[in-house]
C-alpha cells in the first residue's frame, strides 16, 4: 500500500495510489452502471477506495484495515461517501466474517494492496524503516501483538534464522541471527538503527555493495513475522475468491515474491480445467472457475516508478469469476 501520509486536517489530495488507473480499469466492468459491492481489503489511506466510489455512484464499499490510525484517516477522507461505505477494523483474512456481519452475500469486486503502507513507513516511530532510528515495533496494529523487539530479543537463533531465511530470502540468515544473539547477550536490541548497523556488519563487505540496503531483507522478514502477513494472505485470497459473484473481479497488488507466489497459486487453483485428460470435451462441472485478466504478474510502468519509487516492486494479478462450483 503506497500512499503518502497526510494530516487529517489537510485538504490537499494524497499521493496517487500505486497502479490506480490499472486497478480502476480492471475492476470497472464488474462495478459499472448498477448497484454493486466491492471490498477494499487493505484500505490504507483510502486512495483506491475514494477513486472507486467516485467512478461508480451506485457502489457500496466495504473497507478493511488492521491499522486503527489508517482507518481513522480513511473515514475522514471518505466522509462524503458515508452512506455508501462500511469501514471495519479487521485483518483482511476476516473478510467472510465481516461480510456475514454486514449481511452481504457475494461481492462484485475485491482489491488487495498488500505490504506496508507509506503512512506506516513515513512515521518513524512505527519502526518499519531501517533508514530512520525508532523503536523496534513494526506492528501494523499497535494495539496488540508481539513487536520486532520481542522477536529479535527472544527467538532462539535457529528460529530467528528461519524467519530471516524464509520471509526475507536472506542468504546470510544464520550469520545475522548469530550476530543478534551475541549483541543481545550484552544488552537488548531496541532500536531500528542499532539493528540495521548490526545486520550491515554481519553481511560480507562485497555483498553490501549491491542489492540495496543490507538490512532490507531482515526488516522485511521481521515485519512479516510480527504481522503474520503470509498466513493472512494464504487464507484471505482463497476466501475472497469464494465471495466473488459470477462476473466479479479481484485485483491483488503484491510487493514481494512470497506474497505474489501465494496469489499466483490461489488463482491457478481455480483457473484450471479439471476435466480428465482422456475425455474428448470439457466437463461443465470441471471447467475453470476463474478467467485470468493479467499475463503473469504485471509491473508498474517506468513512468509510474519515476513519479512514485515505491511502485518499483509492485506486481499485479487480476482475475474474473466465470463459474461457481456446483
Residue frames relative to the residue before (quaternion, step in Angstrom):
aa qw qx qy qz dx dy dz
X 1.0000 0.0000 0.0000 0.0000 0.00 0.00 0.00
X 0.0348 0.8632 -0.4963 0.0858 3.52 -0.29 1.18
X 0.3073 0.7059 -0.5761 0.2746 3.52 0.00 1.35
X 0.4896 -0.6575 0.4799 0.3125 3.57 -1.08 0.67
X 0.5158 -0.6509 0.4650 0.3066 3.56 -1.00 0.86
X 0.0395 -0.7760 0.6285 0.0369 3.56 -1.17 0.66
X 0.5064 -0.6270 0.4896 0.3328 3.55 -1.11 0.62
X 0.5634 -0.6412 0.4011 0.3325 3.57 -0.97 0.84
X 0.6611 0.5088 -0.3182 0.4504 3.57 1.13 -0.46
X 0.5867 0.5787 -0.3715 0.4277 3.59 1.23 -0.31
X 0.2738 -0.7743 0.5519 0.1443 3.54 -1.08 0.74
X 0.4606 0.6492 -0.4760 0.3739 3.60 1.19 0.14
X 0.5277 -0.6499 0.4326 0.3347 3.59 -0.97 0.80
X 0.5076 -0.6325 0.4901 0.3195 3.54 -1.15 0.66
X 0.6724 -0.4661 0.3845 0.4276 3.52 -1.31 0.24
X 0.5598 -0.6248 0.4273 0.3372 3.57 -1.01 0.86
X 0.4688 -0.6918 0.4648 0.2926 3.62 -0.78 0.93
X 0.6514 -0.5319 0.3804 0.3848 3.55 -1.24 0.47
X 0.8696 0.0219 -0.0508 0.4907 3.55 -1.06 0.95
X 0.1461 0.8418 -0.5102 0.0988 3.58 1.07 0.68
X 0.6876 0.4855 -0.3001 0.4488 3.59 0.77 -0.99
X 0.6564 0.5047 -0.3132 0.4651 3.59 0.98 -0.81
X 0.6327 0.5262 -0.3282 0.4639 3.59 0.98 -0.80
X 0.6643 0.5014 -0.3049 0.4630 3.58 0.90 -0.91
X 0.6612 0.5114 -0.3078 0.4546 3.59 0.97 -0.86
X 0.6904 0.4839 -0.2873 0.4546 3.58 0.94 -0.81
X 0.7259 0.4200 -0.2481 0.4848 3.60 0.94 -0.82
X 0.5133 0.7135 -0.3863 0.2798 3.57 1.14 -0.64
X 0.6888 0.4925 -0.3195 0.4253 3.65 0.72 -0.92
X 0.6827 0.4781 -0.2935 0.4683 3.61 1.11 -0.51
X 0.7549 0.4116 -0.1894 0.4742 3.60 1.21 -0.45
X 0.5859 0.6604 -0.3466 0.3170 3.57 1.19 -0.49
X 0.9008 0.1255 -0.0677 0.4102 3.49 -1.37 0.63
X 0.7447 0.2830 -0.2344 0.5571 3.59 1.02 0.69
X 0.5915 -0.5162 0.4390 0.4369 3.58 -1.20 0.22
X 0.0786 0.7951 -0.5919 0.1060 3.57 -0.71 1.07
X 0.2567 -0.7388 0.6027 0.1582 3.52 -1.31 0.41
X 0.0186 -0.7831 0.6215 -0.0092 3.56 -0.93 0.96
X 0.2510 -0.7424 0.6020 0.1532 3.53 -1.22 0.58
X 0.1423 -0.7141 0.6783 0.0987 3.53 -0.93 0.97
X 0.2324 -0.8438 0.4731 0.1008 3.53 -0.05 1.36
X 0.7517 0.2293 -0.1368 0.6030 3.58 1.29 -0.31
X 0.1618 -0.8782 0.4401 0.0943 3.53 0.63 1.21
X 0.1175 -0.8216 0.5476 0.1060 3.60 0.94 -0.82
X 0.7780 -0.2776 0.2322 0.5135 3.57 -0.85 -0.99
X 0.6000 -0.6518 0.3293 0.3267 3.58 1.23 0.36
X 0.3531 0.7716 -0.4759 0.2315 3.60 1.19 0.28
X 0.6747 0.4560 -0.2928 0.5012 3.57 0.88 -0.91
X 0.6463 0.5373 -0.3219 0.4359 3.58 0.93 -0.92
X 0.6498 0.5225 -0.3182 0.4511 3.58 0.89 -0.91
X 0.6752 0.4939 -0.2984 0.4594 3.59 0.90 -0.90
X 0.6476 0.5119 -0.3209 0.4644 3.60 1.00 -0.75
X 0.6647 0.5020 -0.3000 0.4651 3.58 0.93 -0.88
X 0.6540 0.5032 -0.3104 0.4719 3.58 1.03 -0.77
X 0.6965 0.4905 -0.2764 0.4448 3.59 0.96 -0.86
X 0.7938 0.2351 -0.0936 0.5531 3.58 1.12 -0.69
X 0.2492 -0.8359 0.4710 0.1320 3.61 0.08 1.29
X 0.7054 0.4325 -0.2764 0.4888 3.62 1.16 -0.38
X 0.4771 0.7036 -0.4140 0.3256 3.57 1.29 0.06
X 0.1679 -0.7110 0.6711 0.1259 3.52 -1.21 0.75
X 0.1325 -0.8232 0.5510 0.0353 3.56 -0.77 1.04
X 0.1814 -0.7387 0.6415 0.0991 3.52 -1.02 0.94
X 0.0757 -0.8175 0.5709 0.0046 3.58 -0.64 1.12
X 0.1150 -0.7911 0.5996 0.0369 3.55 -0.87 1.01
X 0.1702 0.7605 -0.6236 0.0620 3.54 -1.16 0.60
X 0.4149 -0.7161 0.5074 0.2399 3.57 -1.02 0.81
X 0.6559 0.5131 -0.2986 0.4663 3.58 1.25 -0.39
X 0.3674 -0.7618 0.4832 0.2261 3.63 -0.39 1.16
X 0.6198 0.5443 -0.3517 0.4427 3.61 1.07 -0.65
X 0.6562 0.4956 -0.3047 0.4806 3.58 0.94 -0.89
X 0.6411 0.5343 -0.3253 0.4446 3.57 0.97 -0.84
X 0.6546 0.5110 -0.3118 0.4618 3.59 0.96 -0.86
X 0.6659 0.4943 -0.3093 0.4654 3.59 0.96 -0.82
X 0.6457 0.5072 -0.3227 0.4709 3.58 1.01 -0.74
X 0.6199 0.5432 -0.3458 0.4485 3.57 1.01 -0.77
X 0.6433 0.5036 -0.3082 0.4874 3.57 1.05 -0.78
X 0.6787 0.5101 -0.2891 0.4422 3.56 0.86 -0.99
X 0.7714 0.3638 -0.1721 0.4928 3.59 0.96 -0.89
X 0.2800 0.8156 -0.4791 0.1640 3.59 1.27 0.21
X 0.6604 0.5197 -0.3330 0.4276 3.61 0.96 -0.72
X 0.6927 0.4182 -0.2758 0.5189 3.59 1.27 -0.21
X 0.2542 0.8434 -0.4606 0.1095 3.58 1.25 0.23
X 0.6489 0.5160 -0.3284 0.4526 3.61 1.13 -0.53
X 0.7422 0.3825 -0.2155 0.5063 3.60 1.26 -0.28
X 0.6848 0.4637 -0.2920 0.4804 3.59 1.20 0.26
X 0.0877 -0.7241 0.6792 0.0818 3.50 -1.34 0.51
X 0.0518 -0.8125 0.5805 -0.0123 3.59 -0.38 1.22
X 0.0651 -0.8341 0.5447 -0.0581 3.54 -0.65 1.19
X 0.3865 -0.6918 0.5647 0.2303 3.56 -1.03 0.89
X 0.4031 0.6956 -0.4925 0.3334 3.58 -0.15 1.26
X 0.4712 -0.6040 0.5546 0.3248 3.53 -1.27 0.50
X 0.6048 -0.6315 0.3493 0.3367 3.57 -1.00 0.80
X 0.5928 0.5624 -0.3978 0.4172 3.62 1.10 -0.27
X 0.6079 0.5281 -0.3559 0.4742 3.59 1.30 -0.01
X 0.2934 0.8069 -0.4803 0.1793 3.60 1.25 0.15
X 0.6765 0.4826 -0.3362 0.4432 3.68 0.72 -0.86
X 0.6447 0.5238 -0.3136 0.4601 3.57 1.01 -0.83
X 0.6566 0.5079 -0.3084 0.4645 3.59 0.95 -0.90
X 0.6635 0.5016 -0.3091 0.4611 3.59 0.89 -0.90
X 0.6300 0.5317 -0.3285 0.4609 3.56 1.03 -0.78
X 0.6579 0.5099 -0.3051 0.4627 3.58 0.97 -0.88
X 0.6998 0.4500 -0.2623 0.4888 3.59 1.11 -0.67
X 0.4625 -0.6939 0.4349 0.3398 3.58 1.26 -0.16
X 0.4345 0.6869 -0.4629 0.3538 3.58 1.19 0.53
X 0.0833 -0.7875 0.6104 0.0156 3.56 -0.76 1.09
X 0.8272 0.0127 -0.0569 0.5589 3.57 -0.24 1.27
X 0.0946 -0.7894 0.6057 0.0302 3.55 -1.01 0.86
X 0.4631 -0.7105 0.4783 0.2279 3.53 -1.24 0.60
X 0.8066 0.0609 -0.0318 0.5870 3.57 1.20 -0.37
X 0.0470 -0.7729 0.6324 0.0245 3.54 -1.17 0.69
X 0.0705 -0.7802 0.6210 0.0249 3.55 -1.04 0.87
X 0.0559 -0.7414 0.6678 0.0356 3.53 -1.05 0.91
X 0.0237 -0.7449 0.6667 0.0089 3.59 -0.93 0.96
X 0.1574 -0.8768 0.4507 0.0577 3.51 0.32 1.35
X 0.6621 0.5312 -0.3736 0.3740 3.54 -1.34 0.08
X 0.6741 -0.4791 0.3817 0.4128 3.52 -1.35 -0.26
X 0.4319 -0.7148 0.4884 0.2529 3.58 -0.98 0.82
X 0.6356 -0.5284 0.4035 0.3925 3.53 -1.28 0.40
X 0.5992 0.5593 -0.3642 0.4422 3.58 1.05 -0.72
X 0.6771 0.4838 -0.2958 0.4691 3.58 0.92 -0.88
X 0.6516 0.5055 -0.3144 0.4701 3.58 1.03 -0.73
X 0.7199 0.4871 -0.2548 0.4237 3.55 0.92 -0.95
X 0.6562 0.4571 -0.3157 0.5107 3.61 1.18 -0.41
X 0.3863 -0.7879 0.4233 0.2252 3.55 -0.10 1.33
X 0.6869 0.5249 -0.3110 0.3949 3.59 0.86 -0.89
X 0.5381 0.6075 -0.4220 0.4042 3.61 1.22 -0.10
X 0.4088 -0.7769 0.4142 0.2404 3.59 1.26 -0.29
X 0.4511 0.7052 -0.4474 0.3147 3.62 1.19 0.36
X 0.7475 0.4380 -0.2083 0.4539 3.58 1.05 -0.74
X 0.3803 -0.7361 0.5179 0.2129 3.55 -0.85 1.01
X 0.6195 0.5669 -0.3427 0.4212 3.60 1.23 -0.33
X 0.7410 0.3216 -0.2025 0.5536 3.61 1.26 -0.19
X 0.4143 -0.7076 0.5088 0.2624 3.58 -0.94 0.85
X 0.1894 0.7631 -0.5869 0.1933 3.54 -0.83 1.07
X 0.6371 -0.4834 0.3996 0.4481 3.60 -1.23 0.14
X 0.4830 -0.6590 0.4970 0.2923 3.58 -1.13 0.67
X 0.1178 0.8129 -0.5546 0.1334 3.55 0.16 1.31
X 0.0963 0.8585 -0.5035 -0.0096 3.60 0.31 -1.36
X 0.4642 0.6531 -0.4780 0.3598 3.62 1.14 0.30
X 0.3986 -0.6952 0.5423 0.2525 3.57 -0.93 0.85
X 0.7305 0.2086 -0.1550 0.6315 3.55 1.21 -0.55
X 0.2258 -0.8327 0.4936 0.1091 3.57 -0.18 1.28
X 0.5497 0.6203 -0.4016 0.3895 3.57 1.25 0.10
X 0.8170 0.1068 -0.0454 0.5649 3.61 1.17 -0.24
X 0.7078 0.5051 -0.3310 0.3665 3.53 -1.35 0.19
X 0.6159 -0.5410 0.4267 0.3820 3.52 -1.37 0.22
X 0.3587 -0.7108 0.5615 0.2255 3.55 -1.27 0.42
X 0.6535 -0.4786 0.3972 0.4315 3.55 -1.31 0.13
X 0.5845 0.5646 -0.3680 0.4518 3.59 1.13 -0.57
X 0.6283 0.5260 -0.3317 0.4674 3.58 1.00 -0.78
X 0.6664 0.5184 -0.3075 0.4389 3.57 0.89 -0.93
X 0.7425 0.4287 -0.2626 0.4426 3.59 0.65 -1.05
X 0.7334 0.4329 -0.2485 0.4615 3.60 1.10 -0.52
X 0.7784 0.3497 -0.1855 0.4872 3.61 1.16 -0.34
X 0.5957 0.5775 -0.3907 0.3988 3.63 1.06 -0.49
X 0.4978 -0.6175 0.5079 0.3361 3.62 -1.02 0.71
X 0.6724 -0.5242 0.3369 0.3995 3.56 -1.16 0.61
X 0.6752 0.5056 -0.3099 0.4386 3.59 0.82 -0.94
X 0.6758 0.4818 -0.2969 0.4722 3.58 0.97 -0.84
X 0.6317 0.5234 -0.3257 0.4701 3.56 1.03 -0.77
X 0.6452 0.5100 -0.3183 0.4715 3.59 0.97 -0.82
X 0.6240 0.5376 -0.3399 0.4539 3.59 1.01 -0.78
X 0.6466 0.5195 -0.3209 0.4572 3.58 0.90 -0.90
X 0.6867 0.4836 -0.2880 0.4601 3.58 0.85 -0.96
X 0.6769 0.4961 -0.2872 0.4618 3.57 1.00 -0.83
X 0.7425 0.4251 -0.2386 0.4595 3.60 0.79 -1.00
X 0.7865 0.3468 -0.1797 0.4784 3.58 0.82 -0.94
X 0.7457 0.3445 -0.2197 0.5263 3.58 1.18 -0.42
X 0.2825 -0.7704 0.5098 0.2585 3.57 1.32 -0.24
X 0.2697 0.7929 -0.4811 0.2591 3.51 1.09 0.94
X 0.4145 -0.7340 0.4907 0.2205 3.59 -0.63 1.16
X 0.7686 0.3492 -0.1696 0.5085 3.56 1.02 -0.79
X 0.1381 0.8501 -0.4979 0.1015 3.55 1.15 0.68
X 0.6966 0.4682 -0.2938 0.4574 3.60 0.81 -0.93
X 0.6206 0.5341 -0.3437 0.4598 3.62 0.99 -0.73
X 0.6701 0.4885 -0.2968 0.4736 3.57 0.93 -0.91
X 0.6506 0.5197 -0.3214 0.4508 3.60 0.91 -0.88
X 0.6649 0.4902 -0.3077 0.4721 3.59 0.96 -0.80
X 0.6274 0.5192 -0.3379 0.4719 3.60 1.06 -0.67
X 0.6290 0.5183 -0.3280 0.4776 3.57 1.04 -0.76
X 0.6364 0.5352 -0.3234 0.4516 3.58 0.97 -0.85
X 0.6645 0.4937 -0.3097 0.4677 3.60 0.91 -0.87
X 0.6724 0.5047 -0.3020 0.4493 3.57 0.93 -0.88
X 0.7148 0.4642 -0.2791 0.4424 3.61 0.83 -0.90
X 0.5510 0.5791 -0.4056 0.4434 3.59 1.22 -0.21
X 0.6546 0.4765 -0.2973 0.5061 3.57 1.23 -0.50
X 0.7545 -0.2026 0.1706 0.6005 3.57 0.93 -0.99
X 0.5769 -0.5974 0.4143 0.3724 3.61 -1.03 0.67
X 0.4088 -0.6680 0.5615 0.2673 3.55 -1.17 0.66
X 0.0271 -0.8470 0.5297 -0.0349 3.56 -0.63 1.11
X 0.7701 0.3479 -0.1891 0.5002 3.62 1.14 -0.36
X 0.5868 -0.5858 0.4348 0.3513 3.55 -1.20 0.60
X 0.6400 0.5362 -0.3352 0.4364 3.59 0.98 -0.78
X 0.6555 0.5053 -0.3160 0.4639 3.58 0.95 -0.86
X 0.6682 0.4887 -0.3096 0.4678 3.58 0.93 -0.82
X 0.6468 0.5235 -0.3277 0.4475 3.60 0.91 -0.86
X 0.6597 0.4955 -0.3083 0.4735 3.59 0.98 -0.83
X 0.6358 0.5276 -0.3295 0.4569 3.58 0.98 -0.82
X 0.6618 0.4986 -0.3078 0.4675 3.60 0.90 -0.89
X 0.6317 0.5360 -0.3337 0.4498 3.55 0.96 -0.85
X 0.6957 0.4740 -0.2799 0.4615 3.59 0.88 -0.90
X 0.6536 0.5337 -0.3166 0.4333 3.61 1.13 -0.59
X 0.6722 0.4909 -0.2884 0.4734 3.57 1.17 -0.54
X 0.5668 -0.6147 0.4178 0.3555 3.63 -0.92 0.83
X 0.6087 -0.6140 0.3707 0.3393 3.54 -0.98 0.90
X 0.6435 0.5372 -0.3341 0.4310 3.59 0.95 -0.82
X 0.6667 0.5079 -0.2943 0.4593 3.57 1.05 -0.75
X 0.6036 0.5938 -0.3570 0.3945 3.59 1.07 -0.67
X 0.6489 0.5752 -0.3125 0.3879 3.56 1.13 -0.65
X 0.7736 0.2571 -0.1628 0.5557 3.61 1.19 -0.16
X 0.7626 0.4165 -0.2774 0.4100 3.55 -1.31 0.34
X 0.6519 -0.5313 0.3294 0.4292 3.60 1.12 0.47
X 0.7790 -0.3213 0.2392 0.4823 3.55 -1.30 -0.27
X 0.5316 -0.6687 0.4127 0.3160 3.61 -0.83 0.95
X 0.7066 0.4676 -0.2702 0.4572 3.61 1.10 -0.59
X 0.3913 0.7643 -0.4568 0.2326 3.59 1.26 -0.14
X 0.7148 0.4549 -0.2664 0.4596 3.59 0.80 -0.99
X 0.6248 0.5342 -0.3381 0.4583 3.59 1.06 -0.71
X 0.6683 0.4892 -0.3034 0.4711 3.59 0.90 -0.87
X 0.6207 0.5289 -0.3445 0.4651 3.60 1.01 -0.73
X 0.6691 0.5126 -0.3024 0.4451 3.56 0.89 -0.95
X 0.6708 0.4960 -0.3054 0.4591 3.58 0.89 -0.89
X 0.6366 0.5297 -0.3269 0.4552 3.58 1.00 -0.82
X 0.6546 0.5080 -0.3076 0.4679 3.58 0.96 -0.88
X 0.6618 0.5022 -0.3065 0.4646 3.58 0.95 -0.85
X 0.6660 0.5209 -0.3093 0.4353 3.58 0.83 -0.97
X 0.7891 0.3310 -0.1516 0.4947 3.57 0.93 -0.94
X 0.3560 -0.7569 0.4771 0.2697 3.60 1.32 0.09
X 0.1193 0.8679 -0.4763 0.0753 3.54 1.08 0.80
X 0.7037 0.4724 -0.2973 0.4395 3.59 0.77 -0.93
X 0.6061 0.5353 -0.3579 0.4670 3.59 1.05 -0.66
X 0.6529 0.5123 -0.3143 0.4611 3.57 0.98 -0.83
X 0.6567 0.5030 -0.3158 0.4647 3.59 0.94 -0.86
X 0.6393 0.5519 -0.3298 0.4218 3.59 0.94 -0.88
X 0.7369 0.3803 -0.2346 0.5073 3.58 0.98 -0.74
X 0.6728 0.5481 -0.3092 0.3890 3.59 0.99 -0.81
X 0.6767 0.5061 -0.3244 0.4251 3.61 0.84 -0.87
X 0.6676 0.4589 -0.3273 0.4864 3.68 0.80 -0.78
X 0.6313 0.5313 -0.3364 0.4539 3.60 1.02 -0.76
X 0.6460 0.5149 -0.3180 0.4653 3.58 0.99 -0.82
X 0.6319 0.5398 -0.3338 0.4449 3.58 1.00 -0.78
X 0.6525 0.5078 -0.3235 0.4601 3.59 1.02 -0.72
X 0.6556 0.5204 -0.3145 0.4478 3.61 1.15 -0.49
X 0.5664 0.6246 -0.3821 0.3783 3.61 1.22 -0.40
X 0.3626 -0.6927 0.5811 0.2258 3.55 -1.03 0.84
X 0.6324 -0.4858 0.4068 0.4456 3.60 -1.23 0.21
X 0.7556 0.2784 -0.2589 0.5334 3.55 -0.74 1.11
X 0.5353 0.6211 -0.3986 0.4109 3.56 1.28 -0.21
X 0.2213 -0.7931 0.5605 0.0879 3.57 -1.15 0.67
X 0.1623 -0.7641 0.6191 0.0812 3.52 -1.22 0.67
X 0.0753 -0.7649 0.6392 0.0274 3.56 -1.08 0.84
X 0.0505 -0.7945 0.6052 -0.0016 3.57 -0.89 0.98
X 0.1471 -0.7562 0.6344 0.0632 3.55 -0.91 1.04
X 0.0576 -0.7910 0.6091 -0.0065 3.57 -0.68 1.15
X 0.2568 -0.7915 0.5415 0.1199 3.53 -1.19 0.59
X 0.7717 0.1550 -0.1671 0.5938 3.58 1.25 0.22
X 0.6866 -0.5669 0.2885 0.3523 3.51 -1.17 0.75
X 0.6112 0.5710 -0.3629 0.4107 3.60 1.04 -0.66
X 0.6511 0.4912 -0.3035 0.4927 3.58 0.98 -0.86
X 0.6778 0.5154 -0.3022 0.4285 3.55 0.80 -1.03
X 0.6311 0.5379 -0.3342 0.4481 3.59 1.02 -0.76
X 0.6374 0.5208 -0.3247 0.4659 3.60 1.00 -0.79
X 0.6589 0.5044 -0.3018 0.4694 3.57 0.94 -0.92
X 0.6359 0.5398 -0.3216 0.4481 3.58 0.92 -0.91
X 0.6867 0.4845 -0.2839 0.4616 3.58 0.88 -0.93
X 0.6471 0.5197 -0.3216 0.4558 3.59 0.98 -0.81
X 0.6560 0.4926 -0.3064 0.4828 3.59 0.99 -0.82
X 0.6632 0.5270 -0.3100 0.4316 3.58 0.87 -0.97
X 0.5977 0.5923 -0.3553 0.4069 3.57 1.05 -0.77
X 0.7748 0.3357 -0.1737 0.5068 3.58 0.97 -0.85
X 0.6465 0.5199 -0.3228 0.4555 3.60 1.24 -0.22
X 0.5818 0.6062 -0.3482 0.4157 3.58 1.31 0.01
X 0.3980 -0.6819 0.5618 0.2469 3.58 -1.07 0.82
X 0.2295 -0.8152 0.5242 0.0899 3.57 -0.61 1.18
X 0.3445 0.7372 -0.5107 0.2776 3.61 1.20 0.28
X 0.5139 -0.6359 0.4644 0.3404 3.64 -0.87 0.86
X 0.5462 -0.6762 0.3840 0.3114 3.63 -0.83 0.94
X 0.6633 0.5178 -0.3245 0.4320 3.61 1.12 -0.43
X 0.5784 0.5713 -0.3915 0.4310 3.62 1.24 -0.03
X 0.4963 -0.7085 0.4177 0.2778 3.61 -0.93 0.89
X 0.7883 0.1918 -0.1088 0.5744 3.62 1.14 -0.54
X 0.5781 -0.5877 0.4248 0.3740 3.60 -1.12 0.53
X 0.3862 -0.6911 0.5609 0.2421 3.55 -1.13 0.70
X 0.5480 -0.6499 0.4046 0.3371 3.63 -0.81 0.95
X 0.7331 0.4253 -0.2425 0.4722 3.58 0.94 -0.85
X 0.6850 0.4639 -0.2849 0.4841 3.58 1.27 -0.04
X 0.4761 0.6964 -0.4248 0.3285 3.56 1.28 -0.06
X 0.6712 -0.4993 0.3540 0.4183 3.57 -1.25 0.26
X 0.3516 -0.7309 0.5509 0.1967 3.54 -1.17 0.69
X 0.7488 0.2920 -0.1727 0.5694 3.57 1.27 -0.36
X 0.1920 -0.7133 0.6547 0.1605 3.51 -1.32 0.51
X 0.3637 -0.7413 0.5204 0.2175 3.57 -0.67 1.09
X 0.2613 -0.7939 0.5389 0.1048 3.56 -0.92 1.00
X 0.7263 0.3240 -0.2150 0.5668 3.56 1.28 -0.12
X 0.3992 -0.6821 0.5525 0.2646 3.55 -1.12 0.65
X 0.7949 -0.0848 0.0142 0.6006 3.54 -0.21 1.24
X 0.6550 -0.4501 0.3786 0.4745 3.55 -1.02 -0.80
X 0.3157 -0.7737 0.5272 0.1543 3.55 -0.80 1.07
X 0.3009 -0.7372 0.5714 0.1986 3.61 -0.92 0.84
X 0.5935 -0.5124 0.4564 0.4206 3.54 -1.32 0.02
X 0.5527 -0.5959 0.4633 0.3532 3.55 -1.22 0.45
X 0.6461 -0.5090 0.3859 0.4178 3.57 -1.23 0.34
X 0.6398 0.5400 -0.3264 0.4386 3.57 1.02 -0.78
X 0.6636 0.4956 -0.3136 0.4644 3.58 0.96 -0.81
X 0.6455 0.5128 -0.3264 0.4625 3.57 0.97 -0.83
X 0.6313 0.5383 -0.3336 0.4475 3.58 1.03 -0.78
X 0.7318 0.4064 -0.2415 0.4909 3.60 0.97 -0.79
X 0.7863 0.1203 -0.0554 0.6035 3.59 1.19 -0.49
X 0.2632 -0.8170 0.4896 0.1534 3.63 0.08 1.24
X 0.6094 0.5723 -0.3644 0.4103 3.60 1.11 -0.50
X 0.5835 0.5649 -0.3756 0.4465 3.59 1.27 -0.09
X 0.4383 0.7462 -0.4376 0.2442 3.59 1.24 -0.25
X 0.7743 0.3645 -0.1905 0.4809 3.59 0.95 -0.79
X 0.4560 0.7171 -0.4481 0.2776 3.61 1.21 -0.09
X 0.0491 -0.7516 0.6569 0.0346 3.53 -1.22 0.69
X 0.1908 -0.8044 0.5587 0.0664 3.57 -0.76 1.09
X 0.0006 0.7454 -0.6665 -0.0127 3.52 -1.16 0.78
X 0.0162 -0.8033 0.5947 -0.0272 3.57 -1.04 0.79
X 0.0079 -0.7931 0.6086 -0.0254 3.55 -1.17 0.64
X 0.2699 -0.7375 0.6000 0.1525 3.53 -1.35 0.45
X 0.4164 -0.6857 0.5378 0.2593 3.56 -0.99 0.85
X 0.0786 -0.8238 0.5612 0.0135 3.60 -0.68 1.09
X 0.7983 0.0798 -0.0452 0.5952 3.59 1.23 -0.24
X 0.2677 -0.7209 0.6121 0.1843 3.54 -1.16 0.65
X 0.4817 -0.6753 0.4711 0.3000 3.59 -0.80 0.98
X 0.3961 -0.7188 0.5197 0.2371 3.56 -0.95 0.85
